[in-house]
Amino acid sequence: MDSAFATHVTVTVNGVARAVEVDNRMSVLDLLRERLGLTGPKKGCDHGQCGACTVLADGRRVNACLALAVAYDGASIQTVEGLAAGPDDLHPLQRAFLRHDAFQCGYCTPGQLCSAAGMLAEPGPSAVTDDLGTDPPLTPGEIRERMSGNLCRCGAYVNIVEAISAEVAKMETGSAG
């Protein structure tokens, strides 16, 4: 790699600090897949339209195929591989996707899971509040809207929304995943 077109970046990926030299044009997706060996985020369209590459960067949903790695120097990036608490555990959303059969071929599933986790961590389900000044519940329609950046060519949308809705209901009642 020509050092004139390379930059040293440090990113924390799934809780592990990694220092790497990257080409200034390298995407976060290529950094994760090609340099760090994390194959959860998928290269679908490579244009930010399908969401298969969705990861969480500093807790926010990001299309990793569009994000330049140099712009994420110092960032904390979480992929589907880092959602679970440990190697023998699943994230509550992963369990919900299994329970509700919210995947078919599985290609989009890592991006769907990261997007759903990011969505559930976002403040308030919508920009409006009800008459009492509280956030309205996260409805299936709101979930569909917020997940609209993640495509599923197999058409598992109904089950994806059911899985996320089930987790929302658990969060509202304080139940464990």
Residue, then its C-alpha position, 0 to 999 in steps of 0.5 A: m500500500d502506498s503510504a501517501f494514500a494510507t492512514h493509520v486508524t484505531v477502531t474498537v470492533n466488538g470491544v477489541a481495539r484494533a490499529v490498522e493501516v488503511d487505504n484512504r478510500m477503504s470502506v468500513l465494510d472492506l476494513l471489517r471483512e477484508r482486513l479484520g476477517l469479520t464476515g457478518p456484515k455483507k456486501g450486497c449492493d455496495h451502494g448503501q441501498c440494501g442495508a446488508c452491511t449495516v453495523l453500529a458505529d458509536g451506537r448509530r446505524v451505519n451503512a458500512c459500504l458507504a462509510l470511509a474507514v478513515a472517518y471512523d478513526g477512534a470509533s467503536i464499531q459493533t457488528v453482528e458478531g459482537l451483539a451477543a454477550g458472549p460466545d455461547d449466548l445470543h442477543p435477545l434479538q437473535r433469539a427473537f429472529l429464531r423464534h419468529d423464523a425472521f430469516q430465510c436465506g440469512y444474507c440480510t440477517p446480520g444487517q437486519l439484526c444490527s439495524a434493529a438493535g440500533m433502532l431499539a437504542e434510538p431515543g423515542p420511537s418517533a418524533v412526536t409525543d402523545d397528549l401526555g408528553t410521552d413517547p408513543p409505543l413502537t408500533p409495527g408500522e413504525i418498525r417497518e418505517r424505521m427498518s425500511g433501509n434494510l431489504c430482504r429479497c426473500g420477503a421475511y418482512v412479516n416475521i422480522v417485524e413480529a420478532i422486533s415487536a416481540e422484543v419491544a413488548k418485552m422491553e416495555t414489560g421489563s421481561a428478559g429476552 
